[in-house]
Amino acid sequence: MGFPGTWMTESESMVYRVVPKCACSTIGQIMFYSDHGRFFDGDIHDATEGLHKWALENSQPAIRANVKTRSSHTFTCVRNPYTRILSSFFDKICGIQRNGKRYRGNLVPLLIQKYGIEVGGDDGKDEFDQIKSFRRFLLFARDTIRWRRPMEPDIHWSAMSGHVSTFIVNGGRYDRIFWTEAFNDGMQKVLDAAPTQHTVDLAAIPRFNESEGHGPKRAHPVEDYFDDLSMHLVKEIYWRDFELFKYDFDDPSNKMPVGEIDLDEVHAKLGD
């Protein structure tokens, strides 16, 4: 029984299943602050102390025991599939990463060659046809998820329901799933339910967008990137995300959810 992508405060006040591109940097920093009264100095994904993570071997017994006994408030956060896949494209495909290199080394040259995707210059700021390139990227993302070629699907664009389900399948249960689009309301309810060591004022917390500045700015409204074919691809990839997390498939311009998340439905459908 394992819980990949799971973080827990050292005080065991809360347990969080990370879903990439869904405010995970901000959530991790809030968890860190709630225990220590300060933020982690750097990208919270790099922290190897001050926060239990399943990726750290010495954290695994504590996380496993907590999840098994359901001792802490357990939650995750999701995001509109249209804006999430767009964010992944601009950050991971078009952007220069913190190490000064392209994401995954030879991935971007492969995409340029096989899919005709343009990404701009090495400074990530040259002009290119963002809409055309994004739509070609969607074909690549679909290929990785449906056929696992030319590579395994990346965690940043694989379906949120897949991330959420691993926690359930291995015996965990969520007390709350909230939306990035209503972040303060959802995160406040988590903090209200968790006995934190330090008070967190969400109104004063900065947003730790670690992908900010990696790549070019989005030049068009969200809906401009999605024609009938690209909407079909998004539905093919993320149909379960739209269904379970109550987002509007028919209108890419509407980033807000259209219903309430039913936790019992999520556990039933993702616990297979």
N, C-alpha and C positions, 0 to 999 in steps of 0.2 A: 504494500500500500504506500503510494507516494503522493506528494502534493506539489508538483512542479509549479513554479510561478507564485508561490504563496509566501507572503511576508507577515510577520507578527511582531508587535512591540515587545521589547524585553520584559516589560511589566505584565505582558499577556493580557492587556486591556482590550485589544482588538486584533483580528485576523483578516487579512486582505488578500484576495486572489487577483494578481496583476492581470490586466488586459491591456496590451500595448496600444499606444495612441489614444488612450482614454484617461488623460489626466494623471497617469501613474506617477510622474515625477512630483507633482504637487501633493498627491496623497501620501507618497512615501515620506516627503519632508514634514507633512503634518503629523504623521505617526511618530517620526523621530523627535519632533519638537514636543509632542505630548508627553514623552518620557523624560527628555533631557532639558527642556526649556531653551533650546537653541536649535538652529537648523544645521544639517550636515554641510560641511564646507566642501562643496563639489556636487557632482551628479550623484543623486541618491542611489542610482543603479550601481555605482562603484563602491558603495559603503560595504565594508566587511566587518563592522562592529557597530554596536548601538541599535541594531535592528536584526531580528531573526529573519533569515531567508532560507528557503528550502535548498537553494543552490550552495549554501554553506553547510558542510557535513555536520558540524557540531551543533547546528540549529535544528536538525531534522528530528531528534527525539522529542524536543520540547514542542515543536509544531505538531508532530504526529499525536502526541499525548493530548494536547489541547483540542485538536480537531475531533479526536475519538470521543472525548468526554463532552464536547461542545461547551467548553468552559468560557469562551469569550464571544463577544459580538463579532460576527463574521459577515463580511460584505464584499461587494465588487462594484465596479462602475463601468457603464457602457456608453456608446456614442453612436450617433446617426451613421449608418454605413456609408452614405454618400460622402460626408465630410471626412470620415475616417480614412477611406481609401484615397481620397484626394490628398490628405495630409501625408499619408505614407509615400505617395508618389513624389511630392515636392521635397520631403525630407530625405528619404532613402535613395531615390533614383536620381533626382536633379541636384541634390545638395552635396556639399563637401562636408565630411564628418569631422568630429573633434580632433581626430588624428591627422587632419590635413589631407586625407585621401578620399577617394570615392568609396561608396559603400560596398563591402565585400570584394574589394580589389578588382577582379576581372568581370564582375557582374555587369556593370554598365556597358563596357565595350561589347559584351555578348548581346545585350539588348539592342544596341545600336546596329549590330551586324544582322541579327536574326529577326528583329521586329521593326526595324526602322525608327526606333525611338530617338528623338533628339533631346538633349539635356542642357544645352548651353555650354559655355566655356568652363575652364577649370576653376574660375572664381565663382561659378554658379550664378552669374548675373547676366550673361549674354542673352539677348532676345532670341526666342525660338517659338514655334507654333505650339503653345501649351496644350491647346485642346486636342489637336491631332496627335501629339505625342502621348497624352494621357490616355486617349482611347486605344492606342496601340499597347500601352502598358496594361490596360485591362485585359487584353487578350493574353498577355504573358501571365498575369496574376491568375486568370482562369485556368491556364494550362498547368501552372504549378499546383493548384488546388485540386483540379479534377483528375489530371493524369500524372501529377508529380514529375513533370518535365518542363523545361530542361533542368529543373532542380526541385528540391522539396519546397513546399510553401513556406514563406517567411512568416514569422510570428507577427510582424507588423501589419500584414494584410490578410492573414488567415482569419476565418470567421470568429467573431467574438464568442459565439455559442460553443465553439470547440474549446476555447480557453476555459470558459465557465464550466463546461461539462466535466473536465478532468477532476475537478474538486469534488463534484457530486458522485461520480462513478466510484471514486476511491473512498467514499464514506462520509464526506463533508456535507454540511448543509448551510445555506446562506440565511442570515437573518434579514439582510437588506441588499437589494440591487438598485442603484440609482443612476440617473442620467448625467453625463457630463454637461448637458445643456441646462440642467437645474442643479449645478454643482453645490452651491452653498446650502441650499435646502437639504439635499441628500446627505452631504457630509456633516451638517449640523446634527442631523438625527443620529448618525453614527456616534458622534462625540457625546451627545446627550445620553446614549446608552452605554458608553464605555467609561469606566472609572479612571480617568487620565491623571497623571502626576502633575501636569501643568495645564492651565487653562489656555485654550486655543481660541483666539479671536479671528474668525474667518474673514471678517471685513478688513483686517490688517495684514492678512497673509498674502505675500506675493504669489503670482502664478509662476511655477518653476517649469517653464516650457523649454526643456533642454534641446529641442530641435529648432528653436527659434534662430533664424539667421543662417541655418545650414544651406538653404537653397533660395531660389528666386521666389519672389512674392507671387501669390495667385493673382492673375491679371483680370480675371472675369468672375462674375457671379457663379456660385456653385452649379446652378442649373444649366449654364451654358456648356459645361463639359459633358453633359449626358444627353445623347440623342437616343432614338429608339433602340438601336443595337447595343449601345453601352448600358442603357437601363436594363435590357434583357440580360446582359452579362452580369450586372450587379445582382439582379434577382436570382440568377443561377447560382452565384457564389454565396449570397447572403440571405437567402429566403428565410432561413430559420431565425436569423438576427432580427429581420423586420417583424416576423410573426411573434416572437417571444418578448422582444423588448419594445414593441408597440410603436415602431417608426412608420412613417408614411412612404410607401414605395412609389406611389403614383406622382408625387410632387417633390423632386429633388430640392426645390427652393425652400421647402418646409423642414427645417432641421429639428423641430420640436416633436416630441412623442404625441401620439393621438389617442392614447389610452393608458391605463395603469398596468404595471408589470404584476403578473400573478405568480407569486413565488411557488405555489403548489404546482402550477402548470410547468414552470421552468424545471423544477425538480423531477416531475413525472416524465417530461419529454427528453430531458438531457441525462437522465439517470439510467438509460438503457445500457 
